[in-house]
Structures are given as structure tokens and as C-alpha cells.
Amino acid sequence: MTNFERIPRSAQEQELLDRAAHILPASARTPTMSLDSAIIVKEGRGSKLRDLSGNEYIDYLLGSGPMFVGHCHPAVVAAAHEAIDHGSSYLLPNEAAVLLADAIVKETPCAERVAYGSTGSDAAFFALRLARAYRKRDKILKFEGGYHGQTDHAMMSNQWTKQPADYPTPVPNSEGIPAATAGDVLVAPYNDIDRAASLIEANADDLGAVIVEPMQRTVTPREGFLEGLREVTRRLDIPLVFDEVVTGFRFGLGSAQGYYGVTPDLTAMGKSLSAGHPLSVVCGNDELMQYGAGVRRLTGDYVAMTGTFSGNAVSCAVGLAVIKELQKEGVYEALFARGRRLSEAVASACEKNDIPCQIAGEPPAFEPWFTDQPVVDYRSSMTADPKLTYGFAQALFNRGILKAHEKFFISIVHSDEDIDVTIDAMGEAAEEIAANR
Ligand SMILES: Cc1ncc(COP(=O)(O)O)c(C=O)c1O
């Protein structure tokens, strides 16, 4: 038995939840989609989160990924304090921004040059703009179920698409997107290189970019898929953009492109790099990145990628501290070992309770999909049973384990003890959802 005993919601937490629901309708969120799991976060430390009523959770949500080195990592806190003592945001270059760009170039296969944004949405958007400027073409091809942030072109046929259309027709994922935007987006099935390559070839004259999450959500690339995309885009001279906002620095210092061994022309990164401080990166080869060079403002052929907080001194100092932590020996080996233990434990708990389950992803970020179909693309992931998905997340929450309903994010500070406790909770959660099917 796991020994988590919930402290009842305090009057103060309830009052703030009520106010949030009223005044912050877009931000009033719960981890499991059930109001039972609504909390107000008081603080995070290491692998744990504490709510305002005093409950402590082992955190696999990690702020949707960025807290890869854990909450309040001492090196991060020290770097942020040290930086903030000297000022925060200047619009002009600062030492940490230059040193961090250097470190990114050293570690990231595609990176010859770097530009900063503040959010992952910025970085993916800047990458598409650079690619379009180079190609002098407007259309982009993306993959069904892939997420590239909140900009209008990106918000098409992502992981919230209830009714996919026939390829390559996109489905907008929000109201308020100009109808014309859909005309510039083509959608292909992830992991189907024949289909994707023939769409790219047929539309090559109109395409400015092909953008893909190398691991799409938690769906891993089939052998040959990323390589095939690389081949067809190189042959047709269409920039290939990897959106590594989730996978950047998470799968290794060389990110997913190093891990899978395929180098794109441009990459968007964010999240893990800056431990919760606003920072994103677009990086890539010199020719493409030079479109952003400030002097080109005077000559034309210029791509604007500015932002008031982009490359601010505090976030960049934190980024440097994070990379230093990740460069320590054995960090990724330990991370992968813990993630592997956890994912194997979910699989066996489900098997023991006759729950259909496919583990998708890589050990540092994975998801149990409750379906008997192999999960290889967005449509196969839609076969997962939502009752089991949300039920599992809720049952874990009730046992002091916090996860998104989208994935388990593992940090480098989850301990073996955290994993042991989580494995016990997973066993009980699997029994519970099996009993309620
Ligand atoms: C792959 C990917 N790209 C882009 C984004 C957007 O990043 P942000 O929320 O920082 O704008 C996300 C966010 O979850 C993401 O997962």
C-alpha cells in the first residue's frame, strides 16, 4: 500500500481556486481534467511539488517539461540570484547570452548560429519564418498530431484534433484563426514516409518548410522516417525544421537530433534548457540564420526575430548552469535507467490487470496509451480509452503522484526512492482502473 494520506483542501486553497476559476478562466487548470485534482501550487523542490494545503506530490508533470533538473535546483537558484543582482533585461547582448549560444553550438548537431526567443512558440515560429524567407514560398507541411505552439499556422491538426480531415487538409485547433491560414498548411501522417515524401514532392513548388517533432508527442519515429524526411527535403532544397522544444537537451546533450542521428537545417528548443525561466532558441545553419542578422535590416532580405525579453541575462545564466549540470558524467544514463524502470512498471501493472496498454516514447518522456493498437501516429493514439487515461492519472493523483495526461516527464533529480513509490502507486492505480472499467 502506498502511504499517501491527503490533507483535506484548506479554506485558503479553496478560496483561491474559486477566485482562479472566476478571474483566470484560461489558466484554471487541473492535472487530470477532474476538479478533484485542482490545486494551488505553493512550491516546488527537487522532484516534489507541494500544494497550499500541505500535500506533497512526486512531480512527473514538471511544468510540462521545463523543470528537467528539478524544482529549485541549487545551481539554477544560485545562477539566477547571481545574474539578477546585476540586472535582468537590456535588449542588448549580455555575456551569458553569448556564452550560452556558444555552448548550444558545441552541443547541437545542426547549430552553427543561434537566435533567442522567450517561448517555444516563438522559436518554432521564427524557424518557419527563416525557412520561408530562404525559399520565398509560404506553405508549410506539418504532421498530424504534432504541436508547435500557439501561432496561427502551428495551431492546425495538432494533438487536440477531434476529427481529422483527409490528408493534406488541416483542421484549425482554435477559434479566432484567420480562415486563410489553413490555405498555407499541409498535413501529413507522422511515420508514413511514403505518404509524406509524395506530399512534399507534389507540393515542392509551394513549400517553404517541413516541420516535425522528431519524437512526436510520445510517438517515436520509425526507422527510416526522419532519414527519409531528411533525404527528400535536402533533394528539393526545402528547409527541414525539427521542433525540439520538448526533446531539446532531454534525450542527451545533442538533443533528439543527436539521439536519432538525423540533422535538420533548423531547430526550435525551449523548456528543459532554462529550468522554468523564459527562454527559447532557434538555431541552425549559417546561411539560414544569417537572415536574422541585424545589418540586413538596412539591405532587405531580413527576417525579424526580436522580442523584448529574448536572451535576457537571467534566463541565459540559468541556461548555462543547466547545461553544466547536464554535462556531468552519468546524468543521462541515470535518467534513462529510471525512466526505463518506470515505463516497464506501468506496462507490467497493466498486463497484470488485463488493461490494454502501449508504452510509447523514450525513457525520459513516455506515455502509457490505453489501447491494444500499436501507437505509431496520431490516429492510432486516438484509439486510447479516455476513461482509462484520465482514470489512471486521477488514481495516481490520489496517491500523491502528479502527471500530465499526456506524458510522464522524468527529471534528473527523481530518486530511486521516488521511482519505487511511484511503481507501487502505479500497481494500485492499475488495479483501480481495471476494477472500474
Ligand atoms: C513540441 C513543442 N513545440 C512548441 C511548444 C510551445 O512552447 P511554449 O509553450 O513555450 O510556447 C511546445 C509546448 O508544449 C511543444 O511541446
The ligand as an SDF file (V2000), in Angstrom:
LIG
                    3D

 16 16  0  0  0  0  0  0  0  0999 V2000
    6.9740   20.4920  -29.3730 C   0  0  0  0  0  0  0  0  0  0  0  0
    6.5220   21.8290  -28.8500 C   0  0  0  0  0  0  0  0  0  0  0  0
    6.7160   22.9180  -29.5940 N   0  0  0  0  0  0  0  0  0  0  0  0
    6.3660   24.1490  -29.1630 C   0  0  0  0  0  0  0  0  0  0  0  0
    5.7740   24.3230  -27.9410 C   0  0  0  0  0  0  0  0  0  0  0  0
    5.3720   25.6930  -27.4710 C   0  0  0  0  0  0  0  0  0  0  0  0
    6.1650   26.0840  -26.4140 O   0  0  0  0  0  0  0  0  0  0  0  0
    5.6540   27.2190  -25.4110 P   0  0  0  0  0  0  0  0  0  0  0  0
    4.5050   26.6640  -24.6460 O   0  0  0  0  0  0  0  0  0  0  0  0
    6.8520   27.5380  -24.5690 O   0  0  0  0  0  0  0  0  0  0  0  0
    5.2610   28.3820  -26.2830 O   0  0  0  0  0  0  0  0  0  0  0  0
    5.5450   23.2070  -27.1180 C   0  0  0  0  0  0  0  0  0  0  0  0
    4.8900   23.3660  -25.8090 C   0  0  0  0  0  0  0  0  0  0  0  0
    4.4270   22.4480  -25.1890 O   0  0  0  0  0  0  0  0  0  0  0  0
    5.9190   21.9240  -27.5950 C   0  0  0  0  0  0  0  0  0  0  0  0
    5.6680   20.8200  -26.8650 O   0  0  0  0  0  0  0  0  0  0  0  0
  1  2  1  0
  2  3  1  0
  2 15  2  0
  3  4  2  0
  4  5  1  0
  5  6  1  0
  5 12  2  0
  6  7  1  0
  7  8  1  0
  8  9  2  0
  8 10  1  0
  8 11  1  0
 12 13  1  0
 12 15  1  0
 13 14  2  0
 15 16  1  0
M  END
$$$$
